[in-house]
């Protein structure tokens, strides 16, 4: 088997492993939900399954997007834990800004070549503003936070539209 064949089989093997893991977890959750196999910890601690998948993606190496998706899954699992347990008074209804923070955080921690850190910073900031509105901090409500988010988002879009893009190879200017 040549070196290129080994590389071609790696994504296939990874997809098979992830697919088998999802099938196994799905069957396990099905058995739990139908009370054929009842494990009470699943109701509260299932986000650790998501976190384990994220950690596996992060430590397995590979392309940058795989690391970014691993970080994203870890950060999302933290949101799932907060919402599932109602920590800090945040249930599913009030905690969705944590999803914005998770997506933005993954872009900041593992930036892509296409998107700069600015979009990650925007999403984290947006999530924090909405979270502050839900908690009653800063003296604003959701109705007050939405226009602020729209103005800041619009400014970001305008900034990206008028800012010249650098060449992919980092070529010289001028």
C-alpha positions in Angstrom: 0.0 0.0 0.0 1.4 3.4 -1.0 1.7 6.4 1.2 -1.1 8.2 -0.8 -3.4 5.2 -0.3 -2.9 5.5 3.5 -3.8 9.2 3.3 -6.9 8.5 1.3 -8.1 5.9 3.8 -7.6 8.1 6.8 -10.7 10.3 6.2 -12.8 7.2 5.4 -11.7 5.5 8.6 -12.4 8.7 10.6 -15.9 9.0 9.0 -16.6 5.3 9.8 -15.5 5.8 13.4 -17.7 8.9 13.9 -20.6 7.2 12.2 -20.3 4.1 14.3 -20.0 6.3 17.4 -23.2 8.3 16.5 -25.1 5.0 15.8 -24.0 3.6 19.2 -24.9 6.8 21.1 -28.2 7.0 19.3 -29.1 3.5 20.2 -28.0 4.0 23.8 -30.1 7.2 24.0 -33.1 5.4 22.4 -32.9 2.6 24.9 -32.7 5.2 27.7 -35.6 7.3 26.4 -37.8 4.2 25.9 -36.9 3.1 29.4 -35.6 -0.3 28.2 -32.3 0.7 29.7 -32.7 3.5 32.3 -29.7 5.5 33.3 -30.7 8.8 35.1 -27.3 10.4 34.6 -27.9 10.6 30.9 -30.5 13.3 31.4 -28.0 15.6 33.1 -24.6 14.7 31.9 -25.1 14.0 28.1 -23.1 17.2 27.2 -19.9 15.3 28.2 -20.5 13.1 25.2 -20.3 16.2 23.0 -17.3 17.4 24.9 -15.5 14.0 24.4 -16.1 14.2 20.6 -14.6 17.7 20.6 -11.6 16.7 22.6 -11.0 13.7 20.3 -11.1 16.0 17.3 -8.8 18.5 18.9 -6.1 16.0 20.0 -6.2 13.9 16.8 -4.4 16.5 14.9 -5.2 17.0 11.2 -6.5 20.1 9.4 -7.1 23.4 11.1 -10.9 23.1 10.5 -10.9 19.9 12.5 -9.2 21.7 15.4 -11.7 24.5 15.1 -14.7 22.2 15.1 -13.2 20.4 18.2 -12.9 23.7 20.0 -16.5 24.6 19.0 -17.9 21.3 20.3 -16.1 21.7 23.6 -17.4 25.3 24.0 -20.9 24.2 22.9 -20.9 21.4 25.4 -20.2 23.9 28.2 -23.3 25.8 27.0 -25.2 22.5 27.1 -24.1 21.9 30.6 -25.1 25.4 31.8 -28.5 25.1 30.2 -29.2 21.5 31.2 -28.4 22.2 34.9 -29.8 25.7 35.0 -26.5 27.1 36.4 -26.4 30.8 37.0 -30.2 30.9 36.5 -29.7 30.2 32.8 -32.0 27.6 31.2 -32.3 26.9 27.5 -34.5 30.0 26.9 -32.0 32.5 28.5 -28.7 30.9 27.6 -28.7 30.8 23.8 -26.3 33.8 23.7 -23.7 31.3 25.0 -23.9 29.6 21.6 -22.8 32.9 19.9 -20.0 33.1 22.4 -19.0 29.5 21.7 -18.9 30.0 17.9 -17.1 33.3 18.3 -14.7 31.8 20.8 -13.8 29.0 18.4 -13.0 31.5 15.7 -10.8 33.4 18.1 -9.0 30.4 19.5 -8.5 28.7 16.1 -8.9 31.5 13.4 -9.4 30.4 9.8 -7.5 31.9 6.9 -10.7 33.2 5.4 -12.2 34.9 8.4 -10.2 37.1 10.6 -10.5 37.3 14.4 -12.9 40.3 13.9 -15.9 38.1 13.2 -15.1 35.9 16.2 -14.7 39.0 18.4 -18.1 40.3 17.1 -19.9 37.1 17.9 -18.4 36.9 21.4 -19.4 40.6 22.0 -22.8 40.0 20.6 -23.4 37.0 22.8 -22.2 39.0 25.9 -24.5 41.9 25.1 -27.5 39.5 24.7 -26.5 37.7 27.9 -26.3 41.0 29.8 -29.7 41.9 28.5 -31.2 38.6 29.7 -29.6 39.1 33.1 -30.7 42.7 33.4 -27.1 44.1 33.5 -26.1 47.3 31.7 -29.7 48.6 32.1 -30.8 47.3 28.7 -33.4 44.8 27.7 -33.5 42.5 24.7 -35.4 45.2 22.8 -32.6 47.6 23.5 -29.8 45.0 22.8 -31.1 44.1 19.3 -30.7 47.6 17.7 -27.2 47.8 19.2 -26.3 44.4 17.7 -27.7 45.4 14.4 -25.7 48.6 14.3 -22.5 46.9 15.3 -23.1 44.0 12.9 -23.8 46.5 10.1 -20.6 48.4 10.9 -18.6 45.2 10.7 -20.1 44.3 7.3 -19.3 47.8 6.0 -15.8 47.6 7.4 -15.1 44.3 5.7 -16.6 45.6 2.4 -14.4 48.7 2.3 -11.2 47.2 3.7 -8.9 45.9 0.9 -8.2 42.2 1.1 -4.7 40.9 1.2 -3.5 38.3 -1.4 -3.7 34.7 -0.2 0.0 34.2 -0.5 0.8 37.3 1.5 2.2 39.1 -1.6 3.7 42.6 -1.5 1.6 45.7 -1.5 1.6 48.3 -4.1 
